Amino acid sequence: MSNKSLYGEQIIYLSKHPKNFRPIENARYICEGANPLCGDRVTVYVNVGDDETLEDVAFQGSGCAICMASASMMTTSVKGKKRAEAEQLFDEFHRLVKGELDPAREENRLGKLTMFENVSHYPVRVKCASLPWHALHNALENKGVASTE
Amino acid sequence: MTAQAALATPSTLDAAALRADFPTLRRVINGRPLVYLDSAATSQKPQVVIDRMNQFYAEEYSTVRRSIHLLSAKATQAYEDARRTAAQLLNAPETRQIIFTKGTTEAINLVAHSYGRKFVGEGDEIIISATEHHANIVPWQMLCEEKGAHLRVIPVDDRGELILEAYEKLLTNRTKLVAVGHVSNALGTIHPVEDIIRLARAQGVPVLVDGAQAAPHMPVDVQALDCDFYAFSGHKACGPTGIGILYGKAEWLERMTPFLGGGDMIETVTFEKTTYAPIPHKFEAGTPAIAEAIGLGTALEYLRNIGLAAIAAYERELLDQATARLEAIPGVKIVGAARRKAAIISFTVDGIHPHDIGTLLDQEGVAIRAGHHCAQPVMARYGVPATARASFAFYNLPSEIEALGAAVEKAIAVFAV
């Protein structure tokens, strides 16, 4: 595989064994994200504390490996962060997968999320990686649905 | 000797020689020779089509049926020659029964609008099948909603074959039209359109056949079929985008209302009343896709010179080989096992989403389609969100089937971590 490969071992592993793949009973925010063109579906559940901390984030759904691994990594990345920090991470992640943020040159808080860096070489797959984040964003905005189309 | 001249009988179609006619097939993708297995989405173009359109634009360009100068007369002749070629390909009784459209989608919408507006009313029924492309579902749903009519759907069995006993029960005196695909784009099933038409005919019901996946791959004779409408797209038949064909029986076309109003579709216009041009021009408002029509004519001649029977026989061999190759890979499941099948294989791989298969195959230079193939009800019927689909044309080689099989095996290995 070339070094621009989309499928790192971590991504494939997480797609098969996603973290936080569960519903949250009585979640404060829920959003169902869908990509109608490819059929990917991700429902994101979020509980936010009084101090704006994302106390629990989980997801359920079905989709390609990129989408599932991205959803898994998203939940572990934003859990325990403040709402504003999560939104900032979404912005950085979105720019990363669109090729607008080079983690080697620009200061960022992406951490392990940089495993999705090579998505930027596959423009048709950007929406796979960003769908869970759109769903999280809309959940926090209290919108029930998100679409990447 | 040109590649075309090297051809003879069905068993001797020389795909390797024909490939030389297609410049795109010489491309290298991700460091590997392109293996193009997405012809059901759109076919590649032979040099003769590209050259003919370039020549028209560079040396012959003018409008059709409007101006009296020489170039316009020549352009009109070339445009009408293309119509004649399409009529011959389908064995239409008369050239005026061939209408140029933007493609299959527009052809079906034309019938839904011009036949549907006039002949379908409240409580009437239109029959489609469970395997239709969205292009042969949505126009009828829109018509039914507008008219208070109802859509009835011929069910499909687990193999991907339509259940004709159920179809017979759906045909009633409320049925105003049957609209079915000739070949399913998602499953590859060749539907028994002969039986479907015969049963409808017995009830006096007209039939539209969506031939987008059939006309480029097998002989089609609209008189032998006795269908009322037959539609296909140029871009799937080695021709350009933006052009397609609707064949219709003259008795319907003459009674149908126009589709679009405008220039070229009229006889006389006053502010009080307009009388329409005779068919086919009644249905061709505005300056048409002239270069595309001429390019399509060249494409259809190209296919006819190879021979549609030869193409069908060769593609059948490819289908059998590819089916055997994929079935031999553990974890691969083929969706659609009809006894009569075109060279389209929808498949899934255990534990790997079709989009991931699509990307991993692309890295090997193998171009397939992954998704719902504009046939979401088919995906729902077989309980899959999407499939990977390899589709073949006469320019594909057995070595490309091996490349497909090897790429699928490699994808499985990548996901075996």
Interface residues (C-beta under 8 A of the other chain):
Chain A: M1 S2 S5 L6 Y7 E9 I12 Y13 K16 L37 C38 G39 S62 G63 C64 A65 I66 Y122 R125 C128
Chain B: N30 G351 I352 H353 P354 H355 D356 T359 L360 Q363 G371 H372 M379 P385 A386 V414 F415 V417
